[in-house]
Amino acid sequence: MDNSLPPRNAGRRWFPPVIFDIICERVASGQDLLAICSDPSMPSRTTFYAEVTENPLISAKYAAAVRTAVERRAAKTTV
């Protein structure tokens, strides 16, 4: 008997905007995208990056989150 489960989010390409908001908040706070996307309630990195590539609004929001994370890290290292 095969008890294997299908891949998480298999075939799922769309997630509600609130999920992307949560991901961006977590990235901005310094969390790693790999860790965030390892959470079963989050889209895979492949799905996330596909959406970032295809959607300019999400791309801009993600870029801002990454910028915020970098600025926070830089501020910590210069203190």
N, C-alpha and C positions, 0 to 999 in steps of 0.2 A: 504494500500500500504506500503510495507516494503522498507524504504529508507536506511537501514543499509548498510554500506560499508563492503567489505571483509577486514580481517586483513591486515594491511600494509605488503607488501612484502610476502604475503601468498604464500607458496610453493617455494619461491625463495631461493636458497641455494648458489648461486655464485654471487660475486660482483667483479668488476674490481679491480686490485691491487691498483689503485690510491685511492680508497675508504679506503682501509686498511691503506694506507700511511697517509691519512688525519686523520683517527681515532688515529693512533699512534702519530701523531704530536700534536693532541689536548690533548691526555692523557699525553704526555711528558710535555705539558705546564701547566698541573695541573687540567685539566677539568675531571670531573667524567664520567666514562663510561656510567652510567645510563642516564645522561643528553645528552651525545653524541648520544646514540642509541635511544633517544626519538625524535630526529630529523627525520622527515619523509623521508629525503633523505639518511639516514643511515640504515644499516641492524639492525635487532633486536639484543638484547644481546645474545639470544639463537643462532642465526645464526652466530654472531661474534665468540662466544665461541666454537661453533662446528668447525668453520674454524681454529681457533687457535689450537684446539685439533688435528685436522687432518693434518695440514700443518706445518711442522717444521720451514720453513722460516718465516711464519707469526708469529708463536709462539715465535721465537727468537726476531723478530722485536717488538712484543708487550711487551715481557719481558724487552727489552732495554728501551722502552718508560716508562714503570712503574718504572724502576730503575732511570731513569732521573727525573721523577716526584718526587720520594722519596728523591733523592739527593737535588733537588731544595728546597723542603719543609724543609729538615734538614738544609740546608744552611741559610734559612730565620730565623729559630728558634735559630740558634747559633750566629747570628749577634747582 
